[in-house]
Amino acid sequence: MITLSSLLTFSCSAAGFDETINNAIAPLSSAISNFIFFEITIFGSALPLIVLWLIGAAIFFTFYFNFISLKGFKHAFQLLRGDFSKPNANGELTHFQALSTAVSGTVGIGNIAGVAIVISIGGPGATFWLIVAGFLGMSTKFAECVAGVMYRKVNPDGSISGGPMYYLEAGLKERNLSWLGKPMGYFYASSIVIGCLGIGNMFQSNQAFQQFIFITGGEGSFFADKGWLFGCFLAGIVGLVIIGGIKSIARVTSKLVPFMTILYVLGALLVICLNAEKIPWAFSAILSEAFNPSAMSGGMLGVMILGFQRAAFSNEAGIGSAAIAHATVKTSEPVTEGYVGLLEPFIDTVVICTLTALVILTTVYEPGLAGSGIQGIALTSKAFGSTIGWSILPLSFIAILFAFSTMLSWSYYGLKGWTYLLGESMGIEIVFKVFFCIFVALGSMISLDAVLEFSDALVFVIALPNILGLYILAPVIKKELISYQTRLSNGEIVNLRELND
């Protein structure tokens, strides 16, 4: 039985535990990280190959699907508000719930801290390429979500299992590539199980605890040395939500995501409006430095790479994780969830990341900021606080909500990888959920840097089989898209809202 004294004893010995685990994992972590984040130098700028892989796919799918990211906007919103929804269709979630769950997995600390780092290193021009990459990523997300619904598995109890591991296995089997699809499915599932414990769990828990300490008084706070207490409390809340499965997660995220997103957007817009005199300069700097050969961080190419990298790491287009949530939607038309899914990078990258950049540029940004020692969430907090002094506390609260919502979504992603490997049963699911909650608590208590590096690498390495599978399935997805658009245009697919009106 776990007692308070045993938790205290564990907390006191955490430093030694950290060091032991880090030393054991470090060699493997370093090897995998060096492989997946291997960089090539182009005109003096370092380009991680994984970013090239992600952006290359985004460009391909943008052209292949005839700029669906721009042309599909109106229809995406019609689907989101339920204009074409059929309540009796297979699935567990509405379009809005599926999108909220997926967005909660991508909108996180990176939107607040990651953008600040990119701006401080690459200058205003990186924002332009971040927006471009966000638009391009929408087409990749479209392809993932369509495939996720096309090849999902409907379980006997009506629940849904889907995602890259399923469309890699079943989709490639259709293309007479079973020998490739099944191993890639197992590799994807194994990697996301391990990866979810880092980027979607321990990192989020650790960052939430740091923000909680800031809110409650900093290093002098009563809670400063009580990560075990915060971690156990957070693990308990996460456990209460995820024990009910995807429907329970969706009920929370469908309320939490709009609340925290709108709150952050309104706060950012208020700061930008209060510094309206700097807006023309900010947009001018974004456009001019995006194409400036002498821009910061290796010239134009370096700034482009920074923007692309932040967008790719932020919206996770090409990783395939969001397709696991989108596969659960109530629909008989896979293409509908592709339309809804393409809104995800738009919200995450084009809107939230861009607003973060504008807040920084219209407040505290100065050339040479990279050497100031202020980066990440501290820079974003300084930007908000410079205009609205009391805004730093709400910002920290929003950061905690971002971290919490990310953990909810990633618990489901990891669970589906786990059940793909071990089978669908209540007992197998409970084991994973308990295991996940233990890691939530550990994330607040210890700093397993090597484990986090290892899990981050595994999360991005799954882009390799996922995108390869999407390339192979692209003709099938396009055929489905053309069929849907044809039936939509000739009236076979009815807009129920217009019909009722």
Secondary structure, 3 states (H helix, E strand, C coil): CCCHHHHHHHHHCHHHHHHHHHHHHHHHHHHHHHHHCCEEEECCEEEEHHHHHHHHHHHHHHHHCCCHHHHCHHHHHHHHCCCCCCCCCCCCECHHHHHHHHHHHHCCHHHHHHHHHHHHHHCCHHHHHHHHHHHHHHHHHHHHHHHHHHCCEECCCCCEECCHHHHHHHHHHHCCCHHHHHHHHHHHHHHHHHHHCHHHHHHHHHHHHHHHHHHCCHHHCCCCCCHHHHHHHHHHHHHHHHCCHHHHHHHHHHHHHHHHHHHHHHHHHHHHHHCHHHHHHHHHHHHHHHCCCCCCCCHHHHHHHHHHHHHHHHHCCCCCHHHHHHCCECCCCHHHHHHHHCHHHHHHHHHHHHHHHHHHHCCCCCCCHHHHCCCHHHHHHHHHHHHCHHHHHHHHHHHHHHHHHHHHHHHHHHHHHHHHHHCCCHHHHHHHHHHHHHHHHHHHHCCCHHHHHHHHHHHHHCHHHHHHHHHHHHHHHHHHHHHHHHHHHCCCCCCHHHHHC
